[in-house]
Amino acid sequence: MAHRIWCIGLLPFLVLSGLTFPETVKFALSTAGINSVCLKSEREALVKLKGGFTDPSGQLASWIGKDCCKWRGIVCSNQTGRVIEINLRNLYVDNNLSGGTPKTGQPLGGEISPSMLEIKELNYLDLSMNDFGGTKLPGFIGSLKQLRYLNLSGASFSGMIPPSLGNLSRLQYLDLSNCFTKSSRNDLLWLPGLSSLRYLNLGAINLNKAADHWLPAINSLPSLTELRLPNCFMSKLPLSLPFINVTSLEVLDLSRNNFNTTTPRWLFNLTRLIHLDLNSNSLRGELPDKFANLASLQELDMSQNSYLEGRLPKSLGSLCDMSVLKLSANRITGEINDFINGLAQCNDSKLENLDLGNNGLYGNLPNSLGNLKKLRYLQFLRNSFQGSIPRTIGNMSSLEEFYVANNKMSGIPESFGQLSTLVAVDLSENLWEGVVTEHHLANLSSLTDLYLYNLSPNISLAFNITTGWIPPFKLRYLKIRSCQLGPEFPTWLRKQNELKTVVLNNAKISGTIPDWFLQLNLQLDELDVGYNQLTGKPPTSLMFVDSRSSVDLSSNLYDGPLPMWSSNMTILYLNDNRFFGPIPPNIGELMPYLTDLDISRNELNGIIPLSIGNMATLTSLVISNNYLSGEIPRFWSNLSLLYILDMSNNGLSGPMPSEVGFLSSLRFFILSNNNLSGNLPSSLQNCKSLYTLDLGENKFSGNIPAWIADSIPSLLILRLRTNLFTGEIPPQICHLSNLHIIDLSHNNLSGSIPPCIGNLTGLKVELTDVDTVSYQGRLTVVAKGRFVQYDQSILYLVNSLDLSDNRLSGEIPEALTSLVRLWTLNLSMNHLIGRIPIDIGNLERLETLDLSSNNLSGPLPPSITALTKLNHLNLSYNDLSGKIPTANQFLTLNDPSIYKGNVGLCGFPLPELCSRDEKQLQSPSDSGRKSKSEDRADDLEYLWLILSIGLGFFIGFWGVCGTLIIKKSWREAYYDYIDRMKNKLTALVARRTD
């Protein structure tokens, strides 16, 4: 009513002035709440702005007509009618990130027109998540002095932050995160001008030039409440500040930089902090106790600082408002009892997310853990926790995810089955023992992901579920390995019709997969029932719907023709079964997207199908240990991604096709034990990434090509044994600095051992288990006088040099003794001459040494006794001479055949005694036959003995008695002492007689 009276009273004024002042009328109507169109000048400015944009998805289709206030993303003032807000954030990104139905479309692009300066009252500008194609961020934005909100995040500009942004003194919100496609190095000298700033996000902008002044610049913003500087290429984090000006700061994100300091002291003066994120830096030292100062802290993330060490501060347990604590991937050690006990004492602990994974924590999990009833996410994986999961875990009524994989835990309590909210649990790689019954799973009604996976084949945990028990959960992901589920297929899976992943590997299951499981209409992405005793028909009726599906039936008792699956199969392991017959000729058409195919160790025959050449995504092809025949096909030009190729132990014949040169990604090439022949194709040198080249037990001929060393520098294993190679060992082989298994034995190689052999640094350095990624499959090495097969988990430890059974001549190079990591050295059955290298004792890791059947001469070098790890030695059939050493390991090498055929050798264990040994075994009758020189030596020794005794008697007698004779006072004192001792002794005897 009052509003209507006011409007009526205004009407005469409008009538009187409307004729001469139309704009006044327009303004009056606007202030009276009457709708109006935007100003013409601002509409024209927006039209020019639209003209500078590219809009492939028509986001600005509504920008037509006179009323720009109704255009998409435009907001006008209710009082003035002026444009105050432009919000053109990419709609498609917003919708996809929100989890709604994804929309297809393209963002705005082009350039930002300077016509925007005509919009004088603009206080809100959002162009985020568009794509301006690397154009420079315009500096004129710094002239929009009314701006309070500016968001250009993810907008794909280039260049630097314009210093003119420092003119926006009214700006309260600034987000430039990820706004540069290629960011130059920026400083922050412009930042202190933003005196009203409350929110600042410069994530992923290169602030390298601000290393020395970024913190003072930030400290000049007294109103700042939220600061986000993640991944800004900063390396300096000052440990102190003269004064703290940003006392209102509540959110601080300095993650993913390269700070290499201890935790700075000034952080603990920011007492209003709610969120602190320092993850993925290089912070070092111990976690300070001063975290207790930050009583308002709700989220703390200091994960992935690999130099943070020490124990978990007890003071962290006093932060009762903490809801998120992430300290994973550090070096924190010790027990967690004090910390957990502290949290448990809070009247209302708000902790929901606790991540302590990937540290060095140990001890038992405390019972007080059960008091954290709001905990939803618990991460303890990759530590050294032991003992049982605490029985109180059943009290954690909110727990949704529980990860304790890779520890040393051993017990699972029945109370675990009370976690009704648990969705995912990973108990893999522990030392679990005992029996799991239905009570351990009784109330897990929310469970969808169950991981109980051990790579070790040892089984110490068994499932004993009552037949007919129906679980309360519907699993989607089930991975159990090395736990006893059998002998029958687990019947408690009868109702699990939502499974996507099924792994029941090494579970002692026998018999067949039951029909009821095949009839669950599962839509799988993975089936792994390897390492059981399954028989019957392979489960080819199961449906695989994922674009990357896998089946593993390896190491079972399946037989019959090789089974095939649907076309979306990417991984297929059927190795170590009893499948027979030919490989289906259309395998490449049936499963064209295979990346890994292993059908080794079966009874397959016939030829290799040409359709395998259609598998363009194949990375691993293992068809070894079958009865395949024919020539190697020439389809390799289409398999450029192939990483592993193993066709060993078959009956393949003919030459190696030159097309193998197309396998530029090949790392493991294994063709051993076939009937292949001919020279090695020169195209093989295109396989520059090879780690293993095993062509042993074939009929390859010609010279060993010198280009092997020049073209394949990463080679770790070179095995060419039992072929027909001729010529000399190319000296270029010494350039293979990573080579540590070399087997060129049983060929027709001639010439000398290259003197540069000491350059094989792969036989000098020690590898670690991290290097196991460079090995695949199994390899047979002659060691300790027999064939020894090593698998990929231990191949990195094997260091072997075998040049036996060739026609090598000359001396053994002294440089060979520098290969200090050598395990096995076999140079037998050659024509080597000269002496055993004098420093052979340097090979202190040597376990096998075979120099037999050569022409070596001279004595065994004294240093050979330093080979204390030697357990197989063969020096037979040479021309060695002298005494066999009996020190250290040679006391155990007591087989005479070790030294057989060396007429000059003597001593244990040979029956031939050395001359010194014979002297010690002579009888008394033989003692009179000593030579004159020996008699003369004995007489001299006897004379010295007599002289020593006489001289000792003379000095001893006259040193005591002579003094008493010459000096009267000493003589009287001595006799007086004798008399006193005699009187005492007499009195003592008399007293005992009485």
Sequence and secondary structure as in RCSB ss.txt:
>XXXX:A:sequence
MAHRIWCIGLLPFLVLSGLTFPETVKFALSTAGINSVCLKSEREALVKLKGGFTDPSGQLASWIGKDCCKWRGIV
CSNQTGRVIEINLRNLYVDNNLSGGTPKTGQPLGGEISPSMLEIKELNYLDLSMNDFGGTKLPGFIGSLKQLRYL
NLSGASFSGMIPPSLGNLSRLQYLDLSNCFTKSSRNDLLWLPGLSSLRYLNLGAINLNKAADHWLPAINSLPSLT
ELRLPNCFMSKLPLSLPFINVTSLEVLDLSRNNFNTTTPRWLFNLTRLIHLDLNSNSLRGELPDKFANLASLQEL
DMSQNSYLEGRLPKSLGSLCDMSVLKLSANRITGEINDFINGLAQCNDSKLENLDLGNNGLYGNLPNSLGNLKKL
RYLQFLRNSFQGSIPRTIGNMSSLEEFYVANNKMSGIPESFGQLSTLVAVDLSENLWEGVVTEHHLANLSSLTDL
YLYNLSPNISLAFNITTGWIPPFKLRYLKIRSCQLGPEFPTWLRKQNELKTVVLNNAKISGTIPDWFLQLNLQLD
ELDVGYNQLTGKPPTSLMFVDSRSSVDLSSNLYDGPLPMWSSNMTILYLNDNRFFGPIPPNIGELMPYLTDLDIS
RNELNGIIPLSIGNMATLTSLVISNNYLSGEIPRFWSNLSLLYILDMSNNGLSGPMPSEVGFLSSLRFFILSNNN
LSGNLPSSLQNCKSLYTLDLGENKFSGNIPAWIADSIPSLLILRLRTNLFTGEIPPQICHLSNLHIIDLSHNNLS
GSIPPCIGNLTGLKVELTDVDTVSYQGRLTVVAKGRFVQYDQSILYLVNSLDLSDNRLSGEIPEALTSLVRLWTL
NLSMNHLIGRIPIDIGNLERLETLDLSSNNLSGPLPPSITALTKLNHLNLSYNDLSGKIPTANQFLTLNDPSIYK
GNVGLCGFPLPELCSRDEKQLQSPSDSGRKSKSEDRADDLEYLWLILSIGLGFFIGFWGVCGTLIIKKSWREAYY
DYIDRMKNKLTALVARRTD
>XXXX:A:secstr
 HHHHHHHHHHHHHHHHHTT HHHHHHHHHHTT      HHHHHHHHHHHHHEE TT TTTT  SS GGGSTTEE
E TTT  EEEEE   HHHHHHHTTS        EE   GGGGG TT  EEE TT   TT B  GGGGG TT SEE
E TT  EEE   GGGGG TT  EEE TT EEEE     TTGGG TT  EEE TT   GGGTTTHHHHHHT TT  
EEE TT       S  SS   TT  EEE  SS   S   GGGGG TT SEEE  SS  EEE  GGGGG TT  EE
E  S TEEEEE  GGGGG TT  EEE  SSEEEE  HHHHHHHHTSTT    EEE  SSEEEEE  GGGGG TT 
 EEE  SSEEEEE  GGGGG TT  EEE  SSEEEE  GGGGG TT  EEE  SS   EEE GGGGTT TT  EE
EEE SSS   EEE   TT   S   SEEEEESSB  SS  GGGTT TT SEEEEETS  EE   HHHHTS  EES
EEE  SSEE SS  TTSEE SSSEEEE  SS  EES     TTEEEEE  SSEEEEE  TTHHHHSTT SEEE  
SSEEEE   GGGGG TT  EEE  SSEEEEE  S GGG TT  EEE  SSEEEE   GGGGG TT  EEE  SSE
EEE   GGGGG TT SEEE  SSEEEEE  THHHHH TT  EEE  SSEEEEE  GGGGG TT  EEE  SSEEE
EE  GGGGG GGGTS   GGGGGG  SEEEEEETTEEEEEETTTGGG  EEE  SSEEEEE  GGGGG TT  EE
E  SSEEEE   TTGGG TT  EEE  SSEEEE   GGGGG TT  EEE  SSEEEEE   SGGGGT   GGGGT
T TEEESTTSS   HHHHHHT  GGGGGG  HHHHHHHHHHHHHHHHHHHHHHHHHHHHHHHHHHH HHHHHHHH
HHHHHHHHHHHHHHHHHH 
